[in-house]
Amino acid sequence: MPSLDYYLFRIMRLLNYLPLNPLSICNKKTTFLAYFKDFDKVATVRALFGDQTTQVLSKLKVELNWLNGYMYVDGNDGHLVISKTYLHNGDRTEIYLDLIHELCHVKQFMEGKELFDPRYAYVDRPTEIEAYRYCTKEARRLGFSEERIQSYLRTEWMSDQDFERLLKAVTQSNP
């Protein structure tokens, strides 16, 4: 059975087909590099996109929305949607790691991967495991302790069992 996030994604996707999406009223749209200056020079980001990093990030659209939440890649066209509240009130290091996570999803989208594959629960989804593995590697490079990494990986929408499965998958993929 598909997960709740899959159904929410499908509802949001359907709203995009309306002449005016009620969820995007008052949203600000920009490009990634216009908002996140010099991100194309970050080695971890360059490792994702290689020589195409500046080109990809200069074309990547960012939608700053008024809804509470975090950030995600829109499955329709691959643009990044970010909560203004999270950007203004969130922990800067966690926002950075979330950007790394979501840029991994942008790359996956560009490769034609299904970001919201309903055959998998969120924590079992191969695209999520890859993105969490990638940002975990960056957290280690930044000097995060394993305890701090686990704190970062735990989210309010994961049960304890889901968290343990994700942690095991990320650890197995990224010793």
Secondary structure, DSSP 8 states (H G I E B T S, - for coil): ---HHHHHHHHHHHHTTSSS-GGGTT-EEEEHHHHSTTGGG-HHHHHHHGGGHHHHHHH-EEEEESSSS-EEE-TTT--EEEEHHHHHHS-HHHHHHHHHHHHHHHHHHHTT--TT-TTS-GGG-HHHHHHHHHHHHHHHHTT--HHHHHHHH--TT--HHHHHHHHHHHHHH--
